[in-house]
């Protein structure tokens, strides 16, 4: 049973995050009216709620797997060890992701105060949602990719649309997409695997 559930749960997580990314992009560019009506606050609480739900599923799954084996069942007798293990493996990532996303949000608020032309309405909240969605440790590569994406999108807009300025919405979305697709590989290539929680 665990061999069936584990891949399902893992891919379900990625599916949810890509849905959030699509809805956020739709809200920024107003492709479909229905999704545009969803508030940024709703998306933020959806991501946070899902992270807690997912961690709960993982914790229960770990308990189930350990209880199904004679050796690991002994670990469950030490309930403190199971709580410590679950905290470090499933719940700590949520706390670190929230802290990183909040720090990024405050940075965007500060940046908007002094360089408002970089932002359109709602892009500060969009940045918070995307930082929260990619989570830790993907945030490590998300941040530099945002700055790289600003350069790439700026060049594209200048060549194609003859526009001088680029706001942060499109670069944020591009960086989040790249991280959700290739974040694990970027972290391994850059030798940052030790920073994973």
N, C-alpha and C positions, 0 to 999 in steps of 0.2 A: 504493500500500500504506500509506503514512504517513497518508493521509486516512482510512483505515479504522481503523488502530491507535490514533491519537491520541485520538479520542472514546471508543473502547472502554476505553483505559487510564484516561482521566480519569473516566469514569462508574464504572469498576470501583473506583476509589479511594473515591468517595462511597458506593458500595454497601457496601464493607467497613466504613467508619466507622459507617454506620447499623446494620449488623449488630452491631458492638461496642456501640453505644448501646443497642440492644434487649436484648442479653445482660446488660449492666450493669444496666439497669432491671429486667429479670426477676430478676436475682440480688438486687437490693435489695428487690423486692416479692414475690418467690417466686411468680410466675405459673405457670411450668412447671418441674417438678422436674428435668428433664434439664439445662437451662441453669443452674439454681441450683447444680448440683454443680461447675460450673467455678469455679476459684479466681480471686481477684483477681490473683494472681501470673501465672497463665496468660494473663489478659487483657492485663496490662501487657506481658509479653514478646511477645504476639501483635501488639500495636500497634507496638512497637519493631521487631520483625522485619519487619512489613509495610512500615514506613517505609523500612527499608534495602532491601528487595526492590523497592519502588516506585521509589526513587531509582536503583537499578541499572538497572531497565527504562528509565527516562527517559534515563539516561546512554547506554545502548546505542542507544536510539532516536535520540538526538541525533547520535551517531556515524554511524548508518546514513543519516540524512537528509543530513548534511553530505557524506558520502562519495558521495552520489548526484548531486552538483552540482559542476560543474567549478570554480566560483569558491570555494564553501565547502570544497571538497576541499583547497584550498591551506592552509586554516586547520588541517587535520589534520596537515600537515607540521610545524607548530609544536605539538608534543604538549603543551608547557607551557601554551600558550594554551587548549587543549581541557580540560586538567585544571583550570585556573583557572576557566574558564567553567562547567564541570560542578559544581565545588565551590560556586561562588556561586549557581548556578541550582537545583541539585537536593539538595545535601548540607548546606549551611549551615543550611537550615530545620530539619533533624533536630536539629542541635546546639542551636540556639536554642530549639526546642520542648522538648527535654529539660531545658534549664536553667530555662525558664519553668515547666514542670510540676513540677520538683523544688522550685523556690522556693515554688510554691503548696502543694505537699505539706508542706513545712516550716512554712509559715504555718498550715495546718490542724492540724498536730501541736501547734503552740504554742497555737492557739485552743482545741483540745480539752483541753489541760492546765489551762486556766483557766476554760473554759466548757463542761464536758463535756455539759451538758444539750442542747447544740446538735447532738450527734452520737449516732447509733446505731452498732452494731458494723459495721465495714467501710466507713464513710462517708468516712474520711480516704483510704483506698486508692481508693475510688470517685472522689473528687475528683482524685486523681493521674491515674487512667486517663482521665477525661474531659478534663482539661487537656491531656494528651498526645494524645488523639484529635482535639480541635479544632485543635491545633497552632498554630504561629505563622504568620500574623499574626492568626488568629482569636482567639487568647488575649487580645488587646488588648480585644476587646469581650466576651469570655466572662467576664472578671473582674467588670466592672460589672453585667453581666446576672445574675450569681449573686446579688449583693446586691439587685437589683431583684426577682428571682424569689423571694427570701426574703420580701420584703414582700407580693408577690402571693399566694404560697402561704399565708402566715400569715393574710392576710385571708380567703382562701377557706376554710381549715380552721376559723377562728374562727366564720364565718357558717354553714357547712354542718355541721361536726362539733362545734362549741362547744369546740374544743381551744385551749388558751392558747399552748402551745409548739409550735414547728416545728423539726424537725431539718433538716440541710442536704442530705439525700439527694434529695428531690424537687426543691428549687430548683436543685441542681447538674444534674440530668437535664434539667429544663426549659431552663436556660440553654444547655446543650450542644446540645439539639435546635434551639433558635432560631438558634444560631450556625452549625450545620451547614446549616440551611435558608437563612439570610439573612446570614451573616457577611460575605460579600463586599460586599453592599449597605450594611450598617452601616458598614463601614470606608470605603467611598467617600463616603457621606453625611456622615460625621464628618470627612472630609478627612484620613484617616490612611493613605492609600495609600502614602505615602513610607516607612512603617515596614514594608512588606512586604519579605520576604527573597527 
